[in-house]
Amino acid sequence: MPALALAFDVGGTSVRGAVVGAADVVIAESRVATRTGPAVLDDIARMGEGLLAGLSPAARAEVAGVGVAFPGLVDAEAGISRRAVNLGLVDTLVAAPLAERLGLPVTVVHDTAAAAGAIWEDAGSPASAFVAVLGTGVAAVTYVGGRAILGVSGQAGEIGHLVVDPAGPRCGCGLRGCVEAYVGARAMLERYASLGGDIRVSGVAELVARAEYDRLAAEVWSAAITALADGFLAVGALLAPGEIILGGGVAEARRALLDPLQARMRERAGVTAVPPVRLSALGGRAGLVGAARLALAAVRTNP
């Protein structure tokens, strides 16, 4: 049975594409800056064509399908982006044009669902967990009794737009002081630059490294930790999950994130029980891995 999939993770700053094989091994990978409007679909198609062209004939024959982890409101069954604000897309066909360009069946899924699903499975599919994906955006999926709770709108888990400081910075959603306005990768870099930080800093990993000696980087990172701690404490008070599992690009900060986050949660908990927090080994690959798994599952279901 074919064991390879093309996978794409469409983020706010970049689109990542990869050929993913057995045991979630990334065989080939590519990345481009995210463009808005229909151009993003052309970029995905061109990236896919390039990745396929780079495979041997034998490997190319093993590619069974394409998985696309897409932001915003997604109609997975129809393969349509209903509303992706950051991409400037409304009611836009995604699966059909990509399938025509790439000659493969295409599965379109919500980016958080793809990443969180992969993180949850990789963590052993715990019965009770709150799985948060930290990247340009911040979102999560709650698992109860081993089932994902999506809510009537399918948007349950939007912790990124939980307001933790009404007087805080403006969020992309229009509100002030959302978790994402502090913790989102782009938001952190923009805040650091606005405070007078080095404009050459272009990634969260560099920002976190600079926090050891750069006062402004330390201030931005500390504010992000506090916002995330308050958001998770609110989750703990409402849902009391068995654990919180972190993935996504920002989670690649590893101990620089986990240790101060757990300490801040304990400091600010009051009477709220503090759920254990752990890191996913998938890190920033979660979206790609999740998209690949779902693409292969769809092919097996509809051979």
MOWOBEL-V268092 format. One record per backbone hydrogen bond with DSSP energy under -0.5 kcal/mol. CO is the residue of the C=O (numbers start at 1). NH is the residue of the N-H. E is the energy in kcal/mol with one decimal. If there is no record, write none. Layout:
# MOWOBEL-V268092
<<CO NH E> <CO NH E>>
This chain:
# MOWOBEL-V268092
<<4 64 -2.8> <4 65 -0.6> <5 20 -2.9> <6 67 -2.8> <7 18 -2.3> <8 10 -0.6> <8 69 -3.3> <9 11 -0.9> <9 16 -2.2> <13 34 -1.8> <14 11 -2.2> <14 16 -0.5> <15 32 -2.0> <16 9 -2.6> <17 30 -2.7> <18 7 -2.9> <18 20 -0.6> <19 27 -3.0> <19 28 -1.0> <20 5 -2.0> <21 24 -1.2> <22 25 -1.5> <25 21 -3.3> <25 27 -0.7> <28 19 -2.4> <30 17 -2.8> <32 15 -3.0> <36 39 -0.8> <37 40 -1.9> <38 41 -0.8> <38 42 -1.6> <39 43 -2.3> <40 44 -2.0> <41 45 -2.4> <42 46 -2.7> <43 47 -2.5> <44 48 -2.6> <45 49 -2.6> <46 50 -2.1> <47 51 -2.5> <48 52 -2.6> <49 53 -2.2> <50 54 -1.3> <52 55 -1.5> <56 60 -3.0> <57 61 -1.7> <58 62 -0.6> <59 62 -1.1> <59 63 -0.5> <60 63 -1.1> <62 4 -1.8> <62 64 -0.6> <64 105 -0.5> <65 6 -2.5> <66 107 -3.2> <67 8 -2.3> <67 69 -0.5> <68 70 -0.8> <68 109 -2.7> <69 10 -2.7> <70 111 -2.4> <72 74 -0.6> <73 82 -1.9> <73 83 -1.6> <74 76 -1.0> <75 79 -1.5> <75 80 -2.0> <79 94 -2.6> <79 95 -2.0> <80 75 -2.9> <80 82 -0.9> <81 92 -2.5> <82 91 -1.5> <83 73 -2.8> <83 85 -0.5> <84 87 -0.9> <84 88 -1.1> <84 89 -1.8> <85 88 -0.8> <87 37 -4.2> <89 84 -2.7> <92 81 -2.9> <94 98 -1.4> <95 99 -2.7> <96 100 -2.0> <97 101 -1.9> <98 102 -2.7> <99 103 -1.9> <99 104 -0.5> <105 66 -2.6> <107 68 -2.9> <109 70 -3.1> <110 114 -2.4> <111 115 -2.5> <112 116 -3.2> <113 117 -2.0> <114 118 -1.8> <115 119 -2.5> <116 120 -2.9> <117 121 -2.4> <118 122 -2.5> <119 123 -1.6> <120 125 -2.6> <121 124 -1.7> <127 146 -2.4> <129 131 -0.6> <129 143 -3.4> <130 132 -0.7> <130 245 -2.2> <131 141 -2.1> <132 134 -0.6> <132 247 -2.4> <133 135 -0.7> <133 139 -1.7> <134 250 -2.4> <134 251 -0.6> <135 185 -2.3> <137 135 -2.8> <138 160 -1.2> <139 133 -3.2> <141 131 -2.8> <142 144 -0.5> <142 149 -3.1> <143 129 -1.9> <144 147 -1.6> <147 144 -2.6> <148 150 -0.7> <149 142 -0.7> <150 156 -2.5> <151 154 -0.7> <155 158 -1.0> <157 140 -1.2> <157 159 -3.1> <158 161 -1.6> <159 162 -1.8> <160 180 -2.8> <161 163 -0.6> <162 179 -1.6> <165 168 -2.7> <169 177 -2.8> <171 174 -1.9> <175 171 -3.6> <177 164 -2.8> <177 165 -1.2> <178 181 -0.6> <178 182 -0.6> <179 182 -1.5> <179 183 -2.7> <180 184 -1.8> <184 188 -2.6> <185 189 -1.9> <186 190 -2.6> <187 191 -2.5> <188 192 -2.4> <189 193 -2.2> <190 194 -2.4> <191 195 -1.5> <192 197 -2.4> <193 196 -1.5> <198 201 -1.8> <203 207 -1.9> <204 208 -3.0> <205 209 -2.1> <206 210 -2.2> <207 211 -1.2> <209 212 -1.1> <210 213 -2.0> <210 214 -3.4> <213 215 -0.6> <214 218 -2.5> <215 219 -2.0> <216 220 -2.3> <217 221 -2.5> <218 222 -2.4> <219 223 -2.1> <220 224 -1.9> <221 225 -2.3> <222 226 -2.3> <223 227 -2.4> <224 228 -2.4> <225 229 -2.5> <226 230 -2.6> <227 231 -2.2> <228 232 -2.6> <229 233 -2.2> <230 234 -1.9> <231 235 -1.9> <232 236 -2.6> <233 237 -2.4> <234 238 -1.9> <235 239 -3.2> <235 240 -0.8> <236 240 -1.0> <242 276 -0.6> <243 130 -2.4> <244 278 -2.5> <245 132 -2.5> <246 280 -3.2> <247 134 -2.9> <248 251 -0.5> <249 252 -1.5> <250 253 -1.7> <251 254 -1.9> <253 256 -1.8> <254 257 -1.7> <254 258 -2.8> <255 259 -1.8> <255 260 -0.5> <257 261 -1.9> <258 262 -2.6> <259 263 -2.0> <260 264 -2.7> <261 265 -2.3> <262 266 -2.0> <263 267 -2.1> <264 268 -1.8> <265 269 -0.6> <266 269 -0.6> <269 272 -2.0> <273 275 -0.7> <276 244 -2.7> <278 246 -2.5> <280 283 -0.6> <282 285 -2.5> <283 248 -2.0> <283 286 -1.2> <285 289 -2.8> <286 290 -2.8> <287 291 -2.4> <288 292 -2.4> <289 293 -2.5> <290 294 -2.2> <291 295 -2.1> <292 296 -2.3> <293 297 -2.3> <294 298 -2.2> <295 299 -1.8> <296 300 -2.1> <297 301 -2.0> <298 302 -2.3> <300 303 -0.5>>
